[in-house]
Amino acid sequence: MGSRVAIGLMSGTSRDGIDAALIRTDGEGMVERIAFHGTPYDEGFRVRLAEACARAMAMNDPEFEPLIDAVETEMTQAHAEAVADLLGRSGWQAQDVDVIGFHGHTVAHKPDLGWTWQIGDADALAGAFGIPVVADLRSADVEAGGQGAPLIPVYHRALAAKLPKPVAILNLGGVANITYIGVDDALVAFDTGMASGLIDNWMQVEGDKPIDEGGAVAATGRVDESVLAGMLDHPFFDVPPPKSIDREDFTVQPVRGLSLADGAATLTAFTAHSVELALRQLPARPTTMYVAGGGRHNVTLMQMLREVTGIAVESVDMLGWNGDSVEAEGFAYMAVRSIMGLPISFPGTTGVPEPMTGGELFEVD
């Protein structure tokens, strides 16, 4: 059926805002990036979103909760504004877009209990623009026994088609995940642990700053090796892939009592060492790891990754990709694959028994 024009929307575990990307793709090897724009959340909404996530994580099953419902309404409106902004900036009209891939926001991820919860009103978003929306992209995978994450690896493979194999793509958001693409194009992917989530939490609570900009605070600190060893002695790291986590599965509690700089340095080292542990679980060790996501802007983290892993660690931007937009592009790509009935998750990425498609299509009334 040829190519389709799609918008992808991503509100990730960093909780910092909405990424919106416009691409043209055939859902397989052809990808043309058209436009991208990121819209930050205001601080008040970030606080409400974090509280909604905490309340959802405290549940044994998804259920109505007034704060979560209110946050969902507010977040859907913010996504509609992000789409309007993207269209306005790019010069494209809504009638020229075939589908929107709407990730929503994960407020709780509990595949061990058989559920994952992404909030966002896809019907309202479809009605706002007259564009069909594919949403709820993780639930079918979890219901089939998969982890429901990560989903982006199939898009990583499309982008990396011409790269020498094996190769690894590391995404550093609030949580980190790695994609390994073998010489036969087989995929292995899983969450490696935390990326910027704990560092951000630490800076917000102890430093009255949203993030450790560029890793500047961590660069002045000393890693507490005892605390680091204790954090790495977590059962998650011994579990064989595929595996996934929720941002709330780890806390800053172990670094309480350290100075701001030492806490930031230790949490940054925790991310780097978690990635090294993940590399040991891959079928073969790649010589190069390309990094996407906001964490690649953390100079201290990138240097720690090089030192701890001993391999080449480079930003995906050097490949001509936009490291800020890869995930949003990926959800546009998967929306196209979903309406084509193509698989978006695989045994090697989420642990499902066989490759399967996913997502629910919300048509325009």
N, C-alpha and C positions, 0 to 999 in steps of 0.2 A: 504493500500500500504506500510505499515511498516514505518520505520523512514527515515529521510533525513538528510543530512549534509548541514548546512547553515552557511553563513557568514552574520553578521549583522553589519551595519555601522551607526554611529550616530555622527552628528555634531550639538551640542545642543545650547541652548540659552546662555550658558556661553561664547561661541565663543572662547574657549581655545584650541580646537584641535579636532581630530577625534578618536573616540573609535571604535575598530574593534574586534568582537568576533566570535568565531567558535564554533558551537554547533551541536549536533545531537538531533533531536526531531521528534516525530510523529505528532506534531502540537496540541497535546492535553495534556495528563498528563505526558508523558515521556520527560525528558530534561536531556541531558548529556552535561556538559560544557567541552569543549576541550581546548580552548586557548583564550587568550585575550591580546591585546596590545593597548596602547594609544599613539598617535602621536601628539605632540603639534604643533599649528600653530606658525609661526614666527610673530614677532610683526608687521612687515609691512603688512602682510596679514590680521592680526586681525583688523588693522585700515581700510583697504580697505573693509573688510567684514562688519564692522560696518557702513561704509558710504553707502554701497550697501543696507543694511537694512533700513537706514534712508531714502534713496531715494525711495525704494519700499513702505515704509509706507506712503509716501507723495502722492502716487497714489490712484486714485479711482478704477482703474482696472489695472491688470498686463499689462505691455507694454514693448516694447524693450527699453533698456537704455544701452548705451555703457559700463558704468562702471559695471553694474550688469552682463552683458554678459561676460565681461572680467573676473570678479570674478568667475563666474560659470565655465569657462574653467579652471581657475587656481585651483579651488576647486575640480573639477572632477579629475584632474591630481593628486592632493594630496590624494584623496580617492583611486585612482589606486595604488599609492605608499604604502598606508596603507594596502591594500589587499596583495600586494606583500610581504610586511614586515611581516604580520601575517602568511602567508603561509610559508615563509622562516623560521621564528622562530618556527613554530609548526611542520614543517617537512611534512605537507600535500601538495598534488599536486592539481592544479586547476581542473584536470579532475575528482578528487574524491569529489568535492563539487557540490551539486545539484542546489543551488540557492543562490543569494546574495540579502539581504534585504537592499535597499539603501534609507535612509531617505532623503539624500540631506541636505540642510540648509534652514530653514525657514527665508526668508527675510521679509515677511509680513504675518500677520495672521488676517484676517478681516471676520470672519464668519457672523457678523452682516450685511455685504455687500454681502455675498454669495461666498466669495473666500478665499483661502489660497494659499500661493506661496512658494514652495520649489524648490530651484535651484539645478541643478546637471544633467549631461548628462548621463542618464542610458544606452542609446545605446552604447555610447563610452566605458562605463565601462564593459558592456557585451562583446563587441568586444575585449577588452584588454585581457580578460582571457578565453573567450569561455565558460562563465558561464551565464545562464539566470539570469536576474535581475528583481526583483519586486521593483517598485518605485511608487511615487505619491500615497502614502498610505492614505492621508488625504482628497483628493479632493472629492471622491465619498460620503464620510460622510457629508461634508459641502453642497454638491449639494442636498443631501437628507434632509437638514434642521438641521444637527447636528453641533456641535462645532468643529469637526475635531481634538479634543484633550480633554483629554489625550488618547493615544492609548495603552500604556503599561499595563493598568490594567488586561487585559486578561492573560498576561504573569505573572504578580504578582500573580494572582489566581493559576496558575499552580505551581509556586514555593512554594506558601503558603498552598498547599493542606493539609499538615499534621499539620498545626499550629492550636491552639485553636481559635475559632471564638467567637465574632467578633474580627477582627484584622485590623489595619491600616498600610499601607505602604506609607511613605512620601518620595517623590523624591525632592531633593534640587539641582537644576541646576542653570541656570540664573533665571528661573521662577520655582515656587514650585507647585507640584500637589500631591494630596492625593488619595489613593485607599482604599476604605472600602470594606471588604469582610465579609458578614453577616453569620450567623449560617447556612443559607440555600445556601451559596456560591453566593448569589446575589451580584452584583457589584454596587457600587456607587463611582464615581470618578469625580474630577474636579480640575481646577487650584485654588490654594489658594491665590495666589498673587506673589510677588517677593520672590526670594530666595537669590542668591548671586549677581544677576545682578546689583542692585543699589549699593551694597557695593563695587563691583569691579569698577563700574563707578567712584564712589567717590574716591577710592584709586588711580585710574589712573589719575584723573584730579587734585586732591588735594595733593596726597601723592607721585606721581611719582613712584608708585608700581603697579604691575598687579592685586594683590589681597591683602586682609588682611589675611596674612598667619596665620592659626590657630586661627584667631580672636584676635591676640595679641594687635593690635591697639585699637580695640573696648573694650578690657578688661581694658584699662587704661582710658577710657572715661566715661562720665556721660550722661545718656539718657535724652534728653530734652523732658519732658513729654508733654509740650504744642505743640511742633512740631509733636510729635508722635500722639497725639490725632487728630491733623489736618489731618495727613496722613491717619489715620484709618477712618476718616469721608469721605470716598470715596464711591460713589454709587455701585462700584463693589462688595463690601463686603455684601451689602444687597440683591443682586440678588441671588435667589435660584439656586442651582445646577440643571443640569450640566451647567458649564460656563468655559470659557477659556479667556486668555489674550495674548497679544503680549508683548514682553520685553519692547517695547517703550511706553506702556500705562502708565508707571510711570516714574518719573524723580527724580533726586537728588535736584531739585530746592528748596524744602522745607527746606533742611538742609544747604543751602548756608548761610554763615556767622558764622556757628559753627566751632569750632576747628576741626582739622583732627580727633582726638580721639573721641570727642563728636558726630561728624557727623557719624563716623563708628558705635559707640554704638547705636545711635538713629536708624540708618538704620537696624542694626542687630535686635534691638527690634521690628522694624516694621515687619520684617519677622516672628519673633516668635509670635507676637500678631495676625498677619494675619492667622497663622495656628490655633491658638486658636479659632478665629472666624469661621474658617472652621469646626473645630471639633463640634461646636454647630449646624452645619447644617447636620450632619450625622444622620442616623436613630437611632443609639445608640452610646454612648460614649465608645470607646475601652479602655481597661486598659493598653494596650501597643501599642506604635507606633514605627515601625522599619523604619530607615532612610537610604536611598540610595542616591547616587550622591555625587558630590564634596563637597557640603555644610556640609556633616557629618564630614569632617575634621576640621571644624571651631568649636573649643572647646567652645568658648564663645557663639556661636549660639546654640549649643547643650544644654549647661547649661541653657540658657534663655528659650529654649523650655520646659525643665523640670520644671522650676520655673513657667512659665506662664500657662502651661497646667495642671500641677499637676498630670500627668500620667507618666508611665515609658517610657523613650525615649532611644532607643538603636540603634546602627548601625546594618544594615542587615548582616554585616560580622560575627556577633556572631551566625548567623544561618547557617554559612558555605557558604553564598553567597559572591560574589565579588561586593561590593557596587559601584565600578567604572565601572563595565561592564554590569550591569543589563539592562540599556536602549539599548545598542548595541545588547545584547542577545535577547532582546524583539523584535527588528526589524528583526532579523534572524527568530525568532519564528513566527512572523506575516507573513513573506514572505512564510513560509511553509504553514501556514493556508490559505493564499491567493491563492496559487496554488491548494490547496485542496478544495477551495470554502467554507471554514469555516468562521464564523463571526469574525471580529476583533474589531468592535465597537457595542455598546449596548445602549438601551434607558437610562440606569442608568449611563453611562460613558460619552456619548457625546450628548445625547438627540435625537438620531435618532428614528424614529417611531418604528422600530423593529431591532433585531440583523441583521447586514449586514457585508459582506466581503468588501474588498477594495484593492486597489493597481492595477497597470498596469504591465503586464508581458512583458518584453523586451527580446525576444528570440535571440539566437545567429544566425547570418546569415550563 
